[in-house]
Amino acid sequence: GSPQRPKPRPSGAALVLDYGTSDTVPINSLRGIRQHKIVSPFSAPGLVDLSADVDFTAIAEAATLASEGVEVHGPVQQGDFLEAMGIRQRAEALAKAPGAGKEMVERIDKSWKRLVDRGPSGMGKLYKVLAILPENDGKRRPVGFGGDVI
């Protein structure tokens, strides 16, 4: 085939949400998860889900080295990201929707608060968010990473 020519402008984007460290290399983070509990990864081969922390620093470095004209934002804590994206307002709107009974309203409230919980083992603190996108010459930070909704 013919040699691949670079695109005139970078395009596409990635939004990475997972648990991991934001400023250190994850060490010894392999763990098993079975029936929503942390277990030895070797306790029941084939039946235990395996998990490890994401190395967000390595992802950011790989993205910037792989392509010119790319910028990386984050990682930021999931709780901060979701609140900047309006999770509270969206949950309130869903709770006011016609037909949303008491049980549904309680489930919505519990669910969004679980996603932003910043306690020691809360999803809002442990999970991080990283964005990779084409450079925009510093004109605007993305929403959720310090930029405002236009």
Contacts in CASP RR format, 6 or more apart in sequence:
PFRMAT RR
TARGET T0000
AUTHOR 0000-0000-0000
METHOD contacts of the structure
MODEL  1
GSPQRPKPRPSGAALVLDYGTSDTVPINSLRGIRQHKIVSPFSAPGLVDL
SADVDFTAIAEAATLASEGVEVHGPVQQGDFLEAMGIRQRAEALAKAPGA
GKEMVERIDKSWKRLVDRGPSGMGKLYKVLAILPENDGKRRPVGFGGDVI
9 134 0 8 1.000
10 67 0 8 1.000
10 68 0 8 1.000
10 69 0 8 1.000
10 70 0 8 1.000
10 134 0 8 1.000
10 135 0 8 1.000
11 134 0 8 1.000
12 133 0 8 1.000
12 134 0 8 1.000
13 131 0 8 1.000
13 132 0 8 1.000
13 133 0 8 1.000
13 134 0 8 1.000
14 63 0 8 1.000
14 130 0 8 1.000
14 131 0 8 1.000
14 132 0 8 1.000
14 133 0 8 1.000
15 129 0 8 1.000
15 130 0 8 1.000
15 131 0 8 1.000
16 54 0 8 1.000
16 56 0 8 1.000
16 59 0 8 1.000
16 75 0 8 1.000
16 129 0 8 1.000
16 130 0 8 1.000
16 131 0 8 1.000
16 132 0 8 1.000
17 78 0 8 1.000
17 127 0 8 1.000
17 128 0 8 1.000
17 129 0 8 1.000
18 54 0 8 1.000
18 127 0 8 1.000
18 128 0 8 1.000
19 53 0 8 1.000
19 54 0 8 1.000
19 126 0 8 1.000
19 127 0 8 1.000
19 128 0 8 1.000
20 26 0 8 1.000
20 29 0 8 1.000
20 53 0 8 1.000
20 54 0 8 1.000
20 55 0 8 1.000
20 56 0 8 1.000
20 126 0 8 1.000
20 127 0 8 1.000
20 128 0 8 1.000
21 53 0 8 1.000
21 55 0 8 1.000
21 56 0 8 1.000
21 128 0 8 1.000
22 56 0 8 1.000
22 57 0 8 1.000
22 74 0 8 1.000
22 75 0 8 1.000
22 76 0 8 1.000
22 77 0 8 1.000
22 128 0 8 1.000
23 57 0 8 1.000
24 57 0 8 1.000
25 55 0 8 1.000
25 57 0 8 1.000
25 58 0 8 1.000
26 52 0 8 1.000
26 53 0 8 1.000
26 54 0 8 1.000
26 55 0 8 1.000
29 51 0 8 1.000
29 52 0 8 1.000
29 53 0 8 1.000
30 41 0 8 1.000
30 50 0 8 1.000
30 51 0 8 1.000
30 52 0 8 1.000
31 38 0 8 1.000
31 39 0 8 1.000
31 41 0 8 1.000
31 50 0 8 1.000
31 51 0 8 1.000
31 52 0 8 1.000
32 38 0 8 1.000
32 39 0 8 1.000
32 40 0 8 1.000
32 41 0 8 1.000
32 43 0 8 1.000
32 48 0 8 1.000
32 49 0 8 1.000
32 50 0 8 1.000
32 51 0 8 1.000
33 39 0 8 1.000
33 48 0 8 1.000
33 49 0 8 1.000
33 50 0 8 1.000
33 51 0 8 1.000
34 43 0 8 1.000
34 44 0 8 1.000
34 47 0 8 1.000
34 48 0 8 1.000
34 49 0 8 1.000
39 48 0 8 1.000
40 48 0 8 1.000
41 48 0 8 1.000
41 50 0 8 1.000
42 48 0 8 1.000
54 128 0 8 1.000
56 74 0 8 1.000
56 75 0 8 1.000
56 128 0 8 1.000
56 130 0 8 1.000
59 130 0 8 1.000
59 132 0 8 1.000
60 72 0 8 1.000
60 74 0 8 1.000
60 130 0 8 1.000
60 132 0 8 1.000
63 70 0 8 1.000
63 72 0 8 1.000
63 132 0 8 1.000
64 70 0 8 1.000
64 71 0 8 1.000
64 72 0 8 1.000
69 134 0 8 1.000
69 135 0 8 1.000
70 132 0 8 1.000
70 133 0 8 1.000
70 134 0 8 1.000
70 135 0 8 1.000
71 132 0 8 1.000
71 133 0 8 1.000
71 134 0 8 1.000
71 135 0 8 1.000
71 136 0 8 1.000
72 130 0 8 1.000
72 131 0 8 1.000
72 132 0 8 1.000
73 130 0 8 1.000
73 131 0 8 1.000
73 133 0 8 1.000
73 141 0 8 1.000
73 142 0 8 1.000
73 145 0 8 1.000
74 128 0 8 1.000
74 129 0 8 1.000
74 130 0 8 1.000
74 131 0 8 1.000
74 145 0 8 1.000
75 128 0 8 1.000
75 129 0 8 1.000
75 130 0 8 1.000
76 128 0 8 1.000
76 129 0 8 1.000
76 144 0 8 1.000
76 145 0 8 1.000
77 118 0 8 1.000
77 124 0 8 1.000
77 125 0 8 1.000
77 127 0 8 1.000
77 128 0 8 1.000
77 129 0 8 1.000
78 115 0 8 1.000
78 116 0 8 1.000
78 123 0 8 1.000
78 124 0 8 1.000
78 125 0 8 1.000
78 126 0 8 1.000
78 127 0 8 1.000
78 128 0 8 1.000
78 129 0 8 1.000
79 115 0 8 1.000
79 116 0 8 1.000
79 117 0 8 1.000
79 118 0 8 1.000
79 123 0 8 1.000
79 124 0 8 1.000
79 125 0 8 1.000
79 127 0 8 1.000
80 124 0 8 1.000
80 144 0 8 1.000
81 129 0 8 1.000
81 144 0 8 1.000
81 145 0 8 1.000
82 112 0 8 1.000
82 115 0 8 1.000
82 116 0 8 1.000
82 124 0 8 1.000
83 116 0 8 1.000
84 143 0 8 1.000
84 144 0 8 1.000
84 145 0 8 1.000
84 146 0 8 1.000
84 147 0 8 1.000
85 143 0 8 1.000
85 144 0 8 1.000
87 112 0 8 1.000
87 115 0 8 1.000
87 116 0 8 1.000
88 112 0 8 1.000
90 112 0 8 1.000
91 108 0 8 1.000
91 109 0 8 1.000
91 111 0 8 1.000
91 112 0 8 1.000
94 100 0 8 1.000
94 108 0 8 1.000
95 104 0 8 1.000
95 105 0 8 1.000
95 108 0 8 1.000
95 109 0 8 1.000
100 108 0 8 1.000
114 122 0 8 1.000
114 123 0 8 1.000
115 123 0 8 1.000
115 124 0 8 1.000
116 123 0 8 1.000
116 124 0 8 1.000
117 123 0 8 1.000
117 124 0 8 1.000
117 125 0 8 1.000
118 124 0 8 1.000
118 125 0 8 1.000
119 125 0 8 1.000
129 144 0 8 1.000
131 142 0 8 1.000
131 145 0 8 1.000
133 142 0 8 1.000
140 147 0 8 1.000
141 147 0 8 1.000
143 149 0 8 1.000
END
